[in-house]
């Protein structure tokens, strides 16, 4: 709720939103959010295991305002190649150079849904036990707008990738031709690869330090 992933104040009855979209000939998508929980490192000793939970979007059951399965634009997402990471390691071994890595917590929800693309309102159903108290007794099938690219949305990875690309370019990074999610900063002499939420950087020590400082102005990194 602090991130305003869902706009709870936009709550409406599902049928009202659907009928309005049909009446005005505008596109609307409907899906559900739900909780999942898993045991991380279940193959290790008990003291090294831990449970992790998250809220996700059911991207396999998204319908549109006509109650048919929703169709999405072909916006692909790609992570950097494994060899790009090896090149990063090699650069870090050069005299006066270093290599560092950082993760972007809750990466997908750092970007807005359909940011920089034609907007399609996406409405979600919440599990009833997660409804705000004021919804009970007032709504039958409430839906509210999804604002951020929640994990599970078919295009969440693409929106996150484009979000990072815009930020990096604005800070002087240039995309490496034909190498997905690889960037180079000509002034700082820094090479950067991104694989989903994993940022790996190598270059001169001061250049790497300055580059991280620039990125942290617009991207949350650990």
C-alpha positions, 0 to 999 in steps of 0.5 A, a space after each residue: 500500500 505504501 508504494 500505491 501498487 493498487 489504487 484502492 480509492 479507484 474501487 468500483 463494481 466490476 460490472 459497472 467498469 465492464 459495461 462502461 468500457 463496452 459503452 464507450 468502446 475503450 479497452 479494459 483488462 481484468 485480473 486478480 492478485 493473490 499471495 504466494 509463499 515458498 520455502 527458499 533453499 529448501 534443499 539446505 540445512 533447516 537453519 539456512 532455509 526461510 519462507 518468502 511471500 509475495 503478492 502477484 498478478 494472475 497473468 494467465 487469466 486476464 480478460 478484457 471488457 468483452 470477457 474474452 482472454 486479453 491480448 497483449 502487444 508484442 513487447 518482449 523483454 530480454 536479460 543480458 547474456 551470460 557472456 556479458 557477465 563474464 566480460 564484466 568480470 574481465 574488465 574488473 580484473 584490469 589495473 585500477 578497475 573494480 567490479 560490483 553488483 547490486 540488486 533492485 528490490 521489488 524491481 518490477 514495481 519500481 516501474 509504472 504499468 504501461 509507462 511510455 506506452 498506450 495506456 490500458 486500464 488494468 483492474 484487479 480483484 483482491 482476495 476478500 480477506 484483503 478487502 479494506 473494511 469499508 468495502 464489506 457490505 458496500 461492494 459485491 465484486 469490487 475491482 480497483 486499478 493496478 498502477 505498478 507493473 506487478 510481478 505476474 503481469 505478462 508485460 511487467 518485465 518489458 515495462 521494467 526493462 524500458 523504465 531502466 533504459 530511459 533512466 540509464 540513457 538520461 544519465 549518459 549511458 549508451 546501449 551496446 548495439 545488439 547486446 540486450 541490457 548492456 550499457 557503456 558510459 563513455 565519460 566514466 568508462 563503465 560497463 553495466 549489464 542488467 539481468 532482471 533485478 541484478 545490476 553488474 558493473 565494472 570499470 575504473 574505481 571512481 567511475 563505478 562509484 559515480 555511476 552507482 550514485 547516478 543510478 540511485 537517484 532514480 532506481 532503488 538499489 540495495 
